[in-house]
Amino acid sequence: MDFSFSNDQEELRAHLQTLLRTACPPDYAERCDNEAMPPREAYQALAKNGWFGLIVPPEYGGAGGSAMDLAILLEECGYAFEELAMWVFRTITYGGYAVMRDGSPEQKALLLPRVAKGDISVCFAITEPHSGSDAASLKTQATRCDEGYEINGQKVFTSGMDISDYCLLVARTSTHEKKHQGITNFLIDTKLPGIEVKKIKTLGQRAIGTTQVFYNQVKVPESAVLGTVGQGWRSVDAYIWYERLCLSAARTGAATAAFEYALNYAKTRRQFGQPIGSFQAISHQLADMKAALDISRTLVYRFAWLMDQGKATRHDAAVVKLHTGETYKMVADKGLQILGGYGYCMEYPLQRFYRDSRLATIGAGTSEIQRNIIAKGLGL
Ligand SMILES: Cc1cc2nc3c(=O)[nH]c(=O)nc-3n(C[C@H](O)[C@H](O)[C@H](O)COP(=O)(O)OP(=O)(O)OC[C@H]3O[C@@H](n4cnc5c(N)ncnc54)[C@H](O)[C@@H]3O)c2cc1C
């Protein structure tokens, strides 16, 4: 068993770190969060340096990289700024991976070169007001019409809809079958007539955030269908595994940044004539944080490796999502405590990690749902 990164992967990481130190320094991330401003300059810097093409095949202008390479990209973006990583992962997963997996030759030719250049961004809409954890009970309807399909319904929590060019929308094209059947995926233009987007105020993830979207007689051409009509659920499952890798890597990066800040603070903040890190109550917290983070990283790269080998399972996807999400939440919480009153102040960054990390155990499948998947695999 070899746990080392290749020389190319080490180089990849070093390039990214250099780029992100300039394109997305901590004060820029703070400003984006404070002002609810998407990190456009950082997104464009990654685009200019070809990072959106990392997993796109060379014939479409990409580098044909692996899931392991992608995990490195997202861990580093998450370390710099989690909201940047969220934006990057959505475009790469729903504009890149999904199209590579299910796109027609025309969709691939149209979209993959633009994704590779970072010219477009793509978001994902499955959740509805009445279908969250039970995502397959979605009701948004796509009905055949002269122009192709007419979409009616409502989505909630479509993150980045207002800054995306395309949305991968999951809709129902048939109501006569079991809930996992009759589902079709569409890659739609986000600016079509009949689409209304409303921003949702949230605890964290403020730079890009999330939205409520209403679809009222939205006409989409037949060419917007991604994959096979009525059999979209199997694809959704695959996209969500990919999403779990990306999110887990990004959140492990963000958790590492929160940990390093708290560690440095514990070494420099003095009380009772000594650094607070010399009190066992603080040093043991940091030791627990570090041990959990080491496990997160191991799980992320193990899962990426399994994906590259075609050996990843539903269990592996649930374990990595559960552990990395819970670890990020724990690290941000303990980090805030280590900063004492300053952790509670908006001028210090721990509050941002604390707010953002709360989503890690909720979004893209809650921790309870991950535990259900693991338990089901155990025959429970
Ligand atoms: C900021 C943010 C961004 C998001 N971004 C996106 C996005 O871009 N695209 C998108 O489609 N969705 C997105 N989501 C939606 C997200 O994936 C859902 O919120 C999540 O899946 C949970 O669904 P729900 O909120 O409806 O909670 P519910 O499903 O109503 O669950 C409520 C509670 O009940 C528990 N629960 C439910 N069922 C079970 C069960 N069987 N066993 C045990 N416990 C259970 C849950 O774990 C949870 O604690 C986002 C959400 C947020 C908050």
The ligand as an SDF file (V2000), in Angstrom:
LIG
                    3D

 53 58  0  0  0  0  0  0  0  0999 V2000
  -27.0190   26.4820    2.3880 C   0  0  0  0  0  0  0  0  0  0  0  0
  -27.5720   25.2840    1.6710 C   0  0  0  0  0  0  0  0  0  0  0  0
  -27.1400   25.0020    0.3750 C   0  0  0  0  0  0  0  0  0  0  0  0
  -27.7080   23.9380   -0.3290 C   0  0  0  0  0  0  0  0  0  0  0  0
  -27.3670   23.7560   -1.6440 N   0  0  0  0  0  0  0  0  0  0  0  0
  -28.0890   22.8940   -2.3990 C   0  0  0  0  0  0  0  0  0  0  0  0
  -27.9360   22.8660   -3.8280 C   0  0  0  0  0  0  0  0  0  0  0  0
  -27.0850   23.5820   -4.3950 O   0  0  0  0  0  0  0  0  0  0  0  0
  -28.7550   22.0660   -4.5540 N   0  0  0  0  0  0  0  0  0  0  0  0
  -29.7140   21.2720   -3.9660 C   0  0  0  0  0  0  0  0  0  0  0  0
  -30.4260   20.5830   -4.6860 O   0  0  0  0  0  0  0  0  0  0  0  0
  -29.8590   21.2500   -2.6140 N   0  0  0  0  0  0  0  0  0  0  0  0
  -29.0910   22.0480   -1.8330 C   0  0  0  0  0  0  0  0  0  0  0  0
  -29.2660   22.0820   -0.4540 N   0  0  0  0  0  0  0  0  0  0  0  0
  -30.2890   21.2190    0.1410 C   0  0  0  0  0  0  0  0  0  0  0  0
  -29.7180   20.1750    1.1080 C   0  0  0  0  0  0  0  0  0  0  0  0
  -29.0870   19.1430    0.4260 O   0  0  0  0  0  0  0  0  0  0  0  0
  -30.8840   19.7160    2.0040 C   0  0  0  0  0  0  0  0  0  0  0  0
  -31.1390   20.7970    2.8930 O   0  0  0  0  0  0  0  0  0  0  0  0
  -30.5910   18.4490    2.7410 C   0  0  0  0  0  0  0  0  0  0  0  0
  -30.5190   17.3530    1.8720 O   0  0  0  0  0  0  0  0  0  0  0  0
  -31.6480   18.1530    3.8270 C   0  0  0  0  0  0  0  0  0  0  0  0
  -32.9490   18.3120    3.3570 O   0  0  0  0  0  0  0  0  0  0  0  0
  -33.9910   19.2130    4.1930 P   0  0  0  0  0  0  0  0  0  0  0  0
  -33.3030   20.5010    4.4900 O   0  0  0  0  0  0  0  0  0  0  0  0
  -35.2560   19.2830    3.4380 O   0  0  0  0  0  0  0  0  0  0  0  0
  -34.1880   18.4630    5.5810 O   0  0  0  0  0  0  0  0  0  0  0  0
  -35.2090   17.2490    5.8870 P   0  0  0  0  0  0  0  0  0  0  0  0
  -35.0500   16.1800    4.8670 O   0  0  0  0  0  0  0  0  0  0  0  0
  -36.5640   17.8130    6.1120 O   0  0  0  0  0  0  0  0  0  0  0  0
  -34.6260   16.7370    7.2690 O   0  0  0  0  0  0  0  0  0  0  0  0
  -34.8600   17.3950    8.4990 C   0  0  0  0  0  0  0  0  0  0  0  0
  -34.1800   16.5780    9.6100 C   0  0  0  0  0  0  0  0  0  0  0  0
  -34.7320   15.2440    9.6400 O   0  0  0  0  0  0  0  0  0  0  0  0
  -33.6960   14.2910    9.4780 C   0  0  0  0  0  0  0  0  0  0  0  0
  -34.1840   13.1590    8.6840 N   0  0  0  0  0  0  0  0  0  0  0  0
  -34.9090   13.1750    7.5410 C   0  0  0  0  0  0  0  0  0  0  0  0
  -35.1470   11.9450    7.1120 N   0  0  0  0  0  0  0  0  0  0  0  0
  -34.5670   11.1010    7.9930 C   0  0  0  0  0  0  0  0  0  0  0  0
  -34.4340    9.6950    8.1120 C   0  0  0  0  0  0  0  0  0  0  0  0
  -34.9500    8.8580    7.1880 N   0  0  0  0  0  0  0  0  0  0  0  0
  -33.7370    9.1840    9.1540 N   0  0  0  0  0  0  0  0  0  0  0  0
  -33.1850   10.0090   10.0880 C   0  0  0  0  0  0  0  0  0  0  0  0
  -33.2650   11.3470   10.0390 N   0  0  0  0  0  0  0  0  0  0  0  0
  -33.9440   11.8920    9.0040 C   0  0  0  0  0  0  0  0  0  0  0  0
  -32.5880   15.0310    8.7390 C   0  0  0  0  0  0  0  0  0  0  0  0
  -31.3210   14.3950    8.9430 O   0  0  0  0  0  0  0  0  0  0  0  0
  -32.6790   16.4080    9.3730 C   0  0  0  0  0  0  0  0  0  0  0  0
  -31.9920   16.4250   10.5900 O   0  0  0  0  0  0  0  0  0  0  0  0
  -28.6730   23.1030    0.2920 C   0  0  0  0  0  0  0  0  0  0  0  0
  -29.0590   23.3680    1.6190 C   0  0  0  0  0  0  0  0  0  0  0  0
  -28.5430   24.4380    2.3020 C   0  0  0  0  0  0  0  0  0  0  0  0
  -29.0210   24.7150    3.7030 C   0  0  0  0  0  0  0  0  0  0  0  0
  1  2  1  0
  2  3  1  0
  2 52  2  0
  3  4  2  0
  4  5  1  0
  4 50  1  0
  5  6  2  0
  6  7  1  0
  6 13  1  0
  7  8  2  0
  7  9  1  0
  9 10  1  0
 10 11  2  0
 10 12  1  0
 12 13  2  0
 13 14  1  0
 14 15  1  0
 14 50  1  0
 15 16  1  0
 16 17  1  0
 16 18  1  0
 18 19  1  0
 18 20  1  0
 20 21  1  0
 20 22  1  0
 22 23  1  0
 23 24  1  0
 24 25  2  0
 24 26  1  0
 24 27  1  0
 27 28  1  0
 28 29  2  0
 28 30  1  0
 28 31  1  0
 31 32  1  0
 32 33  1  0
 33 34  1  0
 33 48  1  0
 34 35  1  0
 35 36  1  0
 35 46  1  0
 36 37  1  0
 36 45  1  0
 37 38  2  0
 38 39  1  0
 39 40  1  0
 39 45  2  0
 40 41  1  0
 40 42  2  0
 42 43  1  0
 43 44  2  0
 44 45  1  0
 46 47  1  0
 46 48  1  0
 48 49  1  0
 50 51  2  0
 51 52  1  0
 52 53  1  0
M  END
$$$$
